[in-house]
Structures are given as structure tokens and as C-alpha cells.
């Protein structure tokens, strides 16, 4: 299992020959080896290097193995320790295990045996770390969903109640408000949490490919269909399917989705077999679907089938009290990814972040914090590393300017803010502006953005 390779192992033993033997054996297995000849030296090396596993002799000068384990236990360290000793007795073995040793092996021990124990200890540690990481991820998501905003807490109450049912849910909100996060939250709060959560972005594929992606296809259904493929609805059977940007689904696929909602069945592209599924649908959009129905761009019957429970996510500018929560989470996430140790932001920085209206919502805030973590050299983020968060709007145009100049100024500011909200992704910005990407590109050049 390659994921356990290249891990650090600390050998603490006063027997130089034994250390050399263990080092050679374990280096051959691609482990990185650290050495210490007594418990005191070993403990200092441990605090500095934080190895993934410790091989510990019990009988040593300065600080023996039992003394090491007592100190280790006192400071609540969580690294597995395998005890090696030629002076093994049941009493010392029991004492070592009570102090937290993972395993106990007498010296000399067979090379294959020590390699097996090392491998098992690292596997156990890996699973503990993975479990801890997943819990942190869930807690982080939960904190970011709930926050401190009273309005958002009401939204969460609705989501939790809806999660207990099998009702279809429509999540609405501006781009970047956390619709995907809410869908995950609902799934994790539901009775389907141990079943698949399958996500589909309805804007990423052409109509033909989207149909295949959703419902699958049979071998030979079209050029390039070399084998049968299951669609997302089949893969989500028993669980939840999240249809992001549902407002961009084509009319013909809207009709097929309506059929699935009404009858729980569909056919693969090019197939005759009727496939039945038990899937909970969560749909999301940044569009006003009722307005889209009025403009005959979205089916009215599908809208009512999706709109059983409606959850409207507030924009970040309405959740000012939640900004400190988001900032803390993003600093923790990105500083960990970059191997930096950052503890927060200065009061001036937080004040500026709370004053800004965030047209790109949570996504834009994360982008700003990630950039700040990259640039900041201090333990806290200072105002100097933030980008220029300016609140440009039409009121900046002075009376006396021509109407044409005012329109140009507004266009420039509005397009700039839209681009900022999509991390300068012109395709996404064009969708939000409801214009062609080529036209947006021309505007960017004309307005010198």
C-alpha cells in the first residue's frame, strides 16, 4: 500500500548495531529513518521532526523507555509506539501497553515480523488521521453552513427538517453563496447519508453529452459509444443527486427529468430497458426560475415538481457576522495546504473584510483569503496584502457627465465585479451576464478592464 511509504520512523535505542540493522531493513521499504540513542534525545528529536512511528527500546541510559512513554503520555502525543526490548517481562509489557504503546516485541525479532508490525501500525495511524480529517471537514462544513446570522439559522432549520423527508429541494442563491455546500449538508443530515452523493453541473456539457451523463448509454448508441455506460441517476440510486445550475438545462432534458421525477424511471440513450431508481433530487440555481417560466425558458410543470421545498441562501453581504467564521476556516484550510502557520487577521483587516459587499460572495472571499495567505509573511494577515476591495458603483459618476459616459462607467464597474466574483473565469462571467463569451471578451478590451 503505497500511501504508507516515505513515512518517517524514529528509532530510539542505545544499541548502535541494532539501529543500523533496523535502519537498513526499513529504508529498503522506502521509509525515512531518524535515530536517537536515548529517551531524552529521542523526545527532543520527536518534537522537532514529528515522525509517524516510534520504535522504542525499554532499557536505555539517561531516559529509559518507560520514562519516555510516561512523558509521551503526559503531553498527550498521538504517534504509535512499538516497544522493542531484550529484557521483556510481562509486568514491563503490561506497563508499556498501559502507557499507550501500540505493540510490544522482544529482541531479537525476525525482520519480516518487524516489517509487518511497522506496516500495521502505520495503517492504523493513517486511518486515524483520515478519520480525524473527515470529522474536521464535516465540522468545518457545518460551521460554515450555520454561522451566526439569524436569517441563515432559519434557513438551516428548514434544510434540516426537509432533509428528514424524501422531498425534492430547490436551492436558490447568487453565485458563490454555497449552494453545493448546502446540498452536501442536506445529504449528510438525511437517512441517505451512507449512500452516494452524485453531483452534476448542468452547464458543462452539450445537450447530447448531458443526456448520456445523466441517464447513461448503450454500446453503439452513438459514435464513440464503445461500451455500455451507467448514468449519474443510476450511480446515485439509493442516495442523492445534486443538479447544479438546473436553470441551464435544455428543454428536451427538462422533459426527461420531469419524467424521472414523476415515475422514478428512465431509459439509457439508445436503450429499450426501463431502469427504475430511488433517488432524492436536490436542484440549485442562481437564476429566478419563476421569471424563466414567465419567459418560457423553463418548464412550469418541472418548476413546481422541483419547488417542493425551496431554500433561499442569503448573499454574504447579508451575513456580515459570519465573515469571521469563514475567514478562520479559509485561513486554516489554505495555510495548512501551503505548510504555513497562520493564526488569523488583524482587527483592521477583519473590519475591511466586513465592510466590503462581496459581489462574488463566499467564493470571492475564499479567493481573497487564499491570495493573502500566499503573500503574507507574518503570522496574521495584514491589511497591506489584501487586494483593493473598492465599492465602485454608479454613484461614483459625477453630475455633469454625459449619459453615455455614465453608462460606460457603470458597464466597466459591473463587468469588473462580475469577473471578480468568478475568479476571472470569462465563461462563467458571460453566463451570469447572459451574454456570449466572445462579446464579453470584446467588452473587456473596449472598456480597458
VOLO-25764 format. One record per residue (C-alpha): residue number from 1; x, y, z. Coordinates in steps of 0.001 Angstrom, whole numbers, plus 500000, padded with zeros to 6 digits. Layout:
<nodes>
{NUM {X Y Z}},
...
</nodes>
This chain:
<nodes>
{1 {500000 500000 500000}},
{2 {501995 502926 498676}},
{3 {500237 505547 500773}},
{4 {502225 504351 503810}},
{5 {505604 504687 502079}},
{6 {508028 507583 502656}},
{7 {506768 507992 506208}},
{8 {509147 508963 508992}},
{9 {510144 506375 511612}},
{10 {512123 507297 514722}},
{11 {514312 504515 516194}},
{12 {515288 505123 519853}},
{13 {517807 502537 521044}},
{14 {521279 502689 522627}},
{15 {522380 499658 520596}},
{16 {524084 501184 517538}},
{17 {524255 497876 515645}},
{18 {520542 497230 516142}},
{19 {519694 500749 514980}},
{20 {521795 500213 511861}},
{21 {520112 496867 511171}},
{22 {516602 498294 511580}},
{23 {517503 501352 509528}},
{24 {518776 499246 506620}},
{25 {515716 496981 506687}},
{26 {513220 499836 506825}},
{27 {514988 502120 504336}},
{28 {514716 499239 501875}},
{29 {510935 499598 502317}},
{30 {511131 503324 501409}},
{31 {510718 504660 504946}},
{32 {512637 507739 506098}},
{33 {514593 506887 509263}},
{34 {515557 509064 512251}},
{35 {517815 507817 515080}},
{36 {518382 508588 518777}},
{37 {520445 506686 521360}},
{38 {518386 507503 524477}},
{39 {514917 508614 525520}},
{40 {515830 512256 526169}},
{41 {517476 512699 522783}},
{42 {514604 510796 521178}},
{43 {511971 513035 522744}},
{44 {513692 516204 521530}},
{45 {514005 514724 518038}},
{46 {510348 513698 518126}},
{47 {509180 517238 518955}},
{48 {511305 518639 516143}},
{49 {510552 516112 513377}},
{50 {507119 514680 514335}},
{51 {507673 511168 512934}},
{52 {504791 508855 512035}},
{53 {506018 505904 514132}},
{54 {508454 505295 517018}},
{55 {510461 502111 517639}},
{56 {511446 502341 521299}},
{57 {513883 500329 523420}},
{58 {512896 499949 527084}},
{59 {516373 499595 528603}},
{60 {518416 502773 527904}},
{61 {520564 505296 529792}},
{62 {519522 508921 530592}},
{63 {515805 508284 529973}},
{64 {514571 504704 529538}},
{65 {511598 503531 527516}},
{66 {509098 503620 530399}},
{67 {510196 507159 531284}},
{68 {509828 508155 527642}},
{69 {506291 506691 527493}},
{70 {505277 508488 530705}},
{71 {506451 511809 529288}},
{72 {504836 510961 525966}},
{73 {501534 510179 527691}},
{74 {501718 513331 529850}},
{75 {501982 515558 526795}},
{76 {499161 513630 525063}},
{77 {501133 512695 521949}},
{78 {499295 510606 519373}},
{79 {502045 508786 517443}},
{80 {502068 504951 517632}},
{81 {504967 503465 519628}},
{82 {506291 499922 519143}},
{83 {508387 498804 522101}},
{84 {511497 496642 521488}},
{85 {513387 495083 524371}},
{86 {515634 492158 525230}},
{87 {514522 492450 528851}},
{88 {510883 491639 528277}},
{89 {508766 490663 531237}},
{90 {505005 490504 531433}},
{91 {504979 493295 534024}},
{92 {507016 495703 531853}},
{93 {504997 494754 528798}},
{94 {501735 495488 530611}},
{95 {503142 498776 531958}},
{96 {504255 499845 528472}},
{97 {500863 498980 526946}},
{98 {499028 500901 529691}},
{99 {501134 503931 528855}},
{100 {499955 503753 525260}},
{101 {502422 501521 523390}},
{102 {500838 500111 520223}},
{103 {502727 496806 520287}},
{104 {505488 495003 522204}},
{105 {508188 492916 520525}},
{106 {511146 491073 522104}},
{107 {514675 491439 520736}},
{108 {515940 489911 518558}},
{109 {512904 489736 516308}},
{110 {512544 488460 512772}},
{111 {512910 491130 510035}},
{112 {509655 490084 508364}},
{113 {507873 490347 511732}},
{114 {509080 493875 512471}},
{115 {508186 494970 508921}},
{116 {504665 493580 509376}},
{117 {504187 495327 512736}},
{118 {505500 498626 511321}},
{119 {503157 498370 508376}},
{120 {500130 497604 510564}},
{121 {500960 500442 512971}},
{122 {501228 502937 510099}},
{123 {497990 501687 508542}},
{124 {496231 502210 511873}},
{125 {497712 505704 512193}},
{126 {496744 506571 508622}},
{127 {493124 505543 509263}},
{128 {493041 507589 512486}},
{129 {494375 510647 510646}},
{130 {491925 510135 507796}},
{131 {489008 509791 510224}},
{132 {490114 512924 512110}},
{133 {490416 514841 508830}},
{134 {486922 513770 507696}},
{135 {485430 514824 511041}},
{136 {487163 518197 510757}},
{137 {485818 518585 507226}},
{138 {482265 517814 508354}},
{139 {482535 520152 511355}},
{140 {484004 522852 509113}},
{141 {481147 522496 506635}},
{142 {478621 522537 509462}},
{143 {480090 525745 510947}},
{144 {480121 527464 507570}},
{145 {476528 526484 506857}},
{146 {475123 527634 510198}},
{147 {477333 530587 511116}},
{148 {475941 533304 513409}},
{149 {473438 535047 511135}},
{150 {469814 534723 512439}},
{151 {468382 534560 508921}},
{152 {470774 531787 507952}},
{153 {469866 529821 511076}},
{154 {466230 529837 509943}},
{155 {467332 528574 506529}},
{156 {469291 525767 508222}},
{157 {466234 524779 510291}},
{158 {464212 524422 507074}},
{159 {467044 522394 505470}},
{160 {467322 520042 508461}},
{161 {463583 519401 508529}},
{162 {463476 518874 504762}},
{163 {466466 516504 504938}},
{164 {464438 514029 507024}},
{165 {461954 513618 504159}},
{166 {462423 512436 500578}},
{167 {461063 515694 499154}},
{168 {462752 517336 496191}},
{169 {464573 520519 497227}},
{170 {465328 523638 495204}},
{171 {468282 525693 496492}},
{172 {468409 529262 495207}},
{173 {471070 531901 495685}},
{174 {473571 534131 493963}},
{175 {476736 532639 492507}},
{176 {479178 531750 495283}},
{177 {476681 531613 498182}},
{178 {477368 527946 498969}},
{179 {474594 526048 497179}},
{180 {476766 522957 496731}},
{181 {477747 523097 500407}},
{182 {474064 523233 501368}},
{183 {473300 520225 499161}},
{184 {476061 518237 500902}},
{185 {474705 519363 504274}},
{186 {471172 518176 503440}},
{187 {472510 514817 502247}},
{188 {474570 514337 505426}},
{189 {471534 515186 507584}},
{190 {469306 512704 505739}},
{191 {468703 508984 506030}},
{192 {470630 508607 502764}},
{193 {473947 509871 504179}},
{194 {475598 506438 503830}},
{195 {474520 506218 500170}},
{196 {476056 508001 497160}},
{197 {476037 511768 496714}},
{198 {476369 512433 492978}},
{199 {476837 515928 491577}},
{200 {476019 517134 488068}},
{201 {476759 520596 486672}},
{202 {474104 521252 484043}},
{203 {476207 523853 482216}},
{204 {479363 521877 481469}},
{205 {478274 519587 478617}},
{206 {476381 519806 475347}},
{207 {472780 518585 475345}},
{208 {473692 515229 473767}},
{209 {476540 514531 476178}},
{210 {474493 515750 479152}},
{211 {471747 513227 478355}},
{212 {474332 510431 478301}},
{213 {475890 511762 481505}},
{214 {472551 511798 483325}},
{215 {470951 508620 482011}},
{216 {473822 506586 480550}},
{217 {474024 504972 477132}},
{218 {474139 501560 475480}},
{219 {477026 500263 473410}},
{220 {476790 501619 469850}},
{221 {474186 504274 470782}},
{222 {476294 506904 469001}},
{223 {479763 507315 467509}},
{224 {482278 506694 470239}},
{225 {479911 504679 472479}},
{226 {482213 501649 472607}},
{227 {480604 500117 475685}},
{228 {477591 500475 477939}},
{229 {477820 503319 480445}},
{230 {475732 503924 483552}},
{231 {474471 507464 484026}},
{232 {474538 509649 487119}},
{233 {470991 508690 488125}},
{234 {471938 505005 488235}},
{235 {475107 505780 490179}},
{236 {473073 507800 492698}},
{237 {470494 505050 493279}},
{238 {469536 504982 496942}},
{239 {471269 508307 497560}},
{240 {471122 511924 496425}},
{241 {471711 513560 493058}},
{242 {472583 517256 493052}},
{243 {471694 519074 489828}},
{244 {473648 522322 489927}},
{245 {472631 525226 487641}},
{246 {469361 523476 486767}},
{247 {468164 526640 485005}},
{248 {470590 525932 482137}},
{249 {469153 522504 481317}},
{250 {467844 522254 477740}},
{251 {464043 521963 477127}},
{252 {464246 518335 475930}},
{253 {466256 517289 479010}},
{254 {463832 519204 481210}},
{255 {461072 516952 479847}},
{256 {463076 513796 480566}},
{257 {463951 514994 484054}},
{258 {460257 515635 484710}},
{259 {459528 512033 483747}},
{260 {462133 510779 486220}},
{261 {460640 512945 488961}},
{262 {457120 511695 488279}},
{263 {457794 507998 487695}},
{264 {461298 507296 489035}},
{265 {462337 505664 485753}},
{266 {464221 506373 482526}},
{267 {465971 504687 479600}},
{268 {469615 504882 478647}},
{269 {470463 506622 475376}},
{270 {469990 504006 472632}},
{271 {468382 501567 475081}},
{272 {464947 499976 475430}},
{273 {465190 498739 479020}},
{274 {463321 500833 481601}},
{275 {465547 501491 484608}},
{276 {463984 502350 487960}},
{277 {465832 504301 490638}},
{278 {465174 505622 494126}},
{279 {466961 508972 494126}},
{280 {466493 512166 496116}},
{281 {466890 515233 493879}},
{282 {468383 518500 495081}},
{283 {468481 521181 492385}},
{284 {470246 524543 492559}},
{285 {470197 527714 490512}},
{286 {471357 531325 490609}},
{287 {468519 532275 488279}},
{288 {464952 533298 489108}},
{289 {463209 530175 487820}},
{290 {459745 531730 488103}},
{291 {460908 534530 485820}},
{292 {462409 531911 483489}},
{293 {458994 530176 483423}},
{294 {457345 533502 482506}},
{295 {459844 533923 479654}},
{296 {459097 530317 478582}},
{297 {462724 529300 479107}},
{298 {461888 526789 481846}},
{299 {459024 524305 482053}},
{300 {456350 525350 484522}},
{301 {455437 521749 485441}},
{302 {459097 520911 486152}},
{303 {459473 524064 488249}},
{304 {456594 523008 490506}},
{305 {457973 519468 490839}},
{306 {461382 520821 491838}},
{307 {459994 523526 494100}},
{308 {458535 521220 496781}},
{309 {460881 522697 499394}},
{310 {462522 525986 498477}},
{311 {465694 527134 500240}},
{312 {466924 530641 499513}},
{313 {470544 531273 500536}},
{314 {471265 534870 501545}},
{315 {474227 536687 499941}},
{316 {477363 537216 502007}},
{317 {476675 540966 502305}},
{318 {473637 539970 504424}},
{319 {475771 537716 506658}},
{320 {478387 540162 507939}},
{321 {478528 538411 511332}},
{322 {479532 535171 509584}},
{323 {482583 536635 507846}},
{324 {484908 535954 510855}},
{325 {483816 532280 510780}},
{326 {484551 531979 507054}},
{327 {487864 533820 507358}},
{328 {489010 531483 510141}},
{329 {488082 528389 508116}},
{330 {489758 529622 504927}},
{331 {492959 530636 506734}},
{332 {493127 527212 508383}},
{333 {492475 525421 505087}},
{334 {494931 527331 502893}},
{335 {497721 527793 505437}},
{336 {497634 524033 506038}},
{337 {497774 523370 502284}},
{338 {500780 525694 501954}},
{339 {502592 524482 505063}},
{340 {502293 527867 506769}},
{341 {501308 528625 510377}},
{342 {498825 531498 510424}},
{343 {496591 532388 513349}},
{344 {494132 534928 511940}},
{345 {493772 538503 510714}},
{346 {494409 541902 512273}},
{347 {491342 543856 513542}},
{348 {491804 546393 510713}},
{349 {491819 543603 508122}},
{350 {488670 541989 509540}},
{351 {486916 545367 509614}},
{352 {487740 545927 505939}},
{353 {486529 542447 505014}},
{354 {483243 543099 506816}},
{355 {482762 546489 505120}},
{356 {483005 545085 501586}},
{357 {479783 543919 499879}},
{358 {481269 540752 498255}},
{359 {479511 540540 494869}},
{360 {481156 537149 494392}},
{361 {480003 536034 497860}},
{362 {481780 533242 499756}},
{363 {483752 532126 496697}},
{364 {485226 535607 496279}},
{365 {486075 535813 499998}},
{366 {487921 532494 499836}},
{367 {489853 533701 496790}},
{368 {490932 536856 498671}},
{369 {491985 534881 501774}},
{370 {493924 532309 499723}},
{371 {495819 535121 497991}},
{372 {496525 536787 501339}},
{373 {497865 533539 502824}},
{374 {500231 533212 499853}},
{375 {501550 536770 500190}},
{376 {501595 537274 503976}},
{377 {504895 536727 505799}},
{378 {503569 537479 509312}},
{379 {501556 535020 511464}},
{380 {498457 537184 510932}},
{381 {497032 538663 507730}},
{382 {497598 542405 507487}},
{383 {495590 544929 505510}},
{384 {498547 545517 503170}},
{385 {498232 542086 501486}},
{386 {494541 542454 500644}},
{387 {493626 543391 497075}},
{388 {491869 546723 496525}},
{389 {488320 545984 497730}},
{390 {486578 549029 496271}},
{391 {482843 549632 496275}},
{392 {482519 551105 492817}},
{393 {479001 551834 491638}},
{394 {477052 554323 489556}},
{395 {477137 556911 492359}},
{396 {480830 557441 491562}},
{397 {479823 559181 488333}},
{398 {479741 562923 488929}},
{399 {476768 565053 487933}},
{400 {477627 566790 484699}},
{401 {478970 563688 482977}},
{402 {477134 562674 479839}},
{403 {474666 559786 479953}},
{404 {476921 557853 477571}},
{405 {479925 558288 479908}},
{406 {477829 557194 482882}},
{407 {476681 554047 481042}},
{408 {480273 553202 480049}},
{409 {481446 553713 483648}},
{410 {478684 551500 485007}},
{411 {479394 548787 482409}},
{412 {483066 548757 483310}},
{413 {482417 548555 487059}},
{414 {479680 545912 486757}},
{415 {481687 543665 484430}},
{416 {484780 544043 486652}},
{417 {482825 542953 489736}},
{418 {481261 540031 487873}},
{419 {484681 538862 486712}},
{420 {485971 539180 490283}},
{421 {483095 537019 491543}},
{422 {484065 534231 489120}},
{423 {487823 534416 489768}},
{424 {488201 535981 486294}},
{425 {486577 532988 484584}},
{426 {485167 534655 481456}},
{427 {482911 531719 480567}},
{428 {481209 531798 483976}},
{429 {481034 535606 483931}},
{430 {479385 535564 480492}},
{431 {476725 533165 481818}},
{432 {475997 535446 484780}},
{433 {475786 538461 482459}},
{434 {473655 536465 479991}},
{435 {475877 537380 477025}},
{436 {478150 535451 474678}},
{437 {481718 534889 475853}},
{438 {483099 536414 472642}},
{439 {481034 539570 473274}},
{440 {482299 539744 476861}},
{441 {485878 539431 475624}},
{442 {485291 542324 473208}},
{443 {483794 544458 476020}},
{444 {486806 543757 478242}},
{445 {489105 545081 475518}},
{446 {486895 548049 474622}},
{447 {486466 549133 478252}},
{448 {490129 548504 479065}},
{449 {489298 546245 482022}},
</nodes>
